Amino acid sequence: MTKEFWDNRFNTEEFVFGTEASEFVKKHANYLTPNSKIFVPGDGEGRNSCYLASLGHHVYATDFSEIAIEKAKKLCAEKNSDVTFEVMNIFDWEPEAEEYDAIIAIFIQFAPPEERNKLFAKFKKALKPDGLIMLHGYSPKQLQFLTGGPKAIENLYTKDLLRHDFAEFDMLQLEEYDAHLEEGHAHKGPSALIDMVARKDDWQY
Ligand SMILES: C[S@@+](CC[C@H](N)C(=O)[O-])C[C@H]1O[C@@H](n2cnc3c(N)ncnc32)[C@H](O)[C@@H]1O
């Protein structure tokens, strides 16, 4: 989807994906060490970054939609959460090595396989040894529900794909399940989800 598509989608008073952090983020936030430095790509209107900052983490959130980021800044101000925002096309991101304690990527399935592979390689580079990657998105079964997410099946995650792509990581959580989402009007209804929490293994790098 283009930047114009997302700008149009976010160009409304309403928070398209709601203002509450994803259940996945809330459920797995206890894996994070206190005061973690966290990178949040494709953060949208800020529901997850504001929540993570409210836990005392140092959150660096990005999205390519200025409109989304303006809404995210407003949300964080209301919640008294201090997040550093940057407008950025994630495919242009050139990360420093070993900068972050965690990368938390929620519904960033806009990347087709070739771009996703490059992005995952950058995530691995940007994580400190022992750093955490937390991914949450849709599995291919979501195409039966059509209650959110891309229709390009190749962009969706399976357990095999994530196990393969993060083979050198310690897999802490990997789960595919159905759940009812109520995240604004964009993610609403029965949904086929997949969660991953994995740790960069110090010995592999
Ligand atoms: C499905 S939304 C999820 C937003 C947020 N993570 C959440 O769960 O509420 C996907 C987000 O990715 C952003 N996005 C799409 N393509 C992008 C790109 N190439 N670079 C940066 N952000 C992008 C969109 O603007 C949108 O905010």
The ligand as an SDF file (V2000), in Angstrom:
LIG
                    3D

 27 29  0  0  0  0  0  0  0  0999 V2000
   -1.6050   -2.1210    9.7500 C   0  0  0  0  0  0  0  0  0  0  0  0
   -0.9090   -0.5840   10.2150 S   0  0  0  0  0  0  0  0  0  0  0  0
   -0.3250   -0.9700   11.8440 C   0  0  0  0  0  0  0  0  0  0  0  0
   -0.0290    0.2270   12.6810 C   0  0  0  0  0  0  0  0  0  0  0  0
    0.4450   -0.0900   14.1020 C   0  0  0  0  0  0  0  0  0  0  0  0
    1.5970   -0.9510   14.1220 N   0  0  0  0  0  0  0  0  0  0  0  0
   -0.6450   -0.6840   14.9410 C   0  0  0  0  0  0  0  0  0  0  0  0
   -0.6300   -1.9140   15.1500 O   0  0  0  0  0  0  0  0  0  0  0  0
   -1.5410    0.0540   15.3640 O   0  0  0  0  0  0  0  0  0  0  0  0
    0.5790   -0.5410    9.2300 C   0  0  0  0  0  0  0  0  0  0  0  0
    1.4100    0.7240    9.4330 C   0  0  0  0  0  0  0  0  0  0  0  0
    2.5740    0.6380    8.6380 O   0  0  0  0  0  0  0  0  0  0  0  0
    2.8490    1.8980    8.0750 C   0  0  0  0  0  0  0  0  0  0  0  0
    3.6550    1.6540    6.8680 N   0  0  0  0  0  0  0  0  0  0  0  0
    3.2900    1.0120    5.7290 C   0  0  0  0  0  0  0  0  0  0  0  0
    4.3230    0.9650    4.8600 N   0  0  0  0  0  0  0  0  0  0  0  0
    5.3760    1.6010    5.4800 C   0  0  0  0  0  0  0  0  0  0  0  0
    6.7110    1.8750    5.0970 C   0  0  0  0  0  0  0  0  0  0  0  0
    7.1880    1.4990    3.9070 N   0  0  0  0  0  0  0  0  0  0  0  0
    7.4980    2.5370    5.9730 N   0  0  0  0  0  0  0  0  0  0  0  0
    7.0290    2.9340    7.1780 C   0  0  0  0  0  0  0  0  0  0  0  0
    5.7710    2.7120    7.5970 N   0  0  0  0  0  0  0  0  0  0  0  0
    4.9570    2.0370    6.7570 C   0  0  0  0  0  0  0  0  0  0  0  0
    1.4740    2.5110    7.7940 C   0  0  0  0  0  0  0  0  0  0  0  0
    1.5250    3.9150    7.6860 O   0  0  0  0  0  0  0  0  0  0  0  0
    0.7110    2.0150    9.0220 C   0  0  0  0  0  0  0  0  0  0  0  0
    0.8170    2.9340   10.0750 O   0  0  0  0  0  0  0  0  0  0  0  0
  1  2  1  0
  2  3  1  0
  2 10  1  0
  3  4  1  0
  4  5  1  0
  5  6  1  0
  5  7  1  0
  7  8  2  0
  7  9  1  0
 10 11  1  0
 11 12  1  0
 11 26  1  0
 12 13  1  0
 13 14  1  0
 13 24  1  0
 14 15  1  0
 14 23  1  0
 15 16  2  0
 16 17  1  0
 17 18  1  0
 17 23  2  0
 18 19  1  0
 18 20  2  0
 20 21  1  0
 21 22  2  0
 22 23  1  0
 24 25  1  0
 24 26  1  0
 26 27  1  0
M  CHG  2   2   1   9  -1
M  END
$$$$
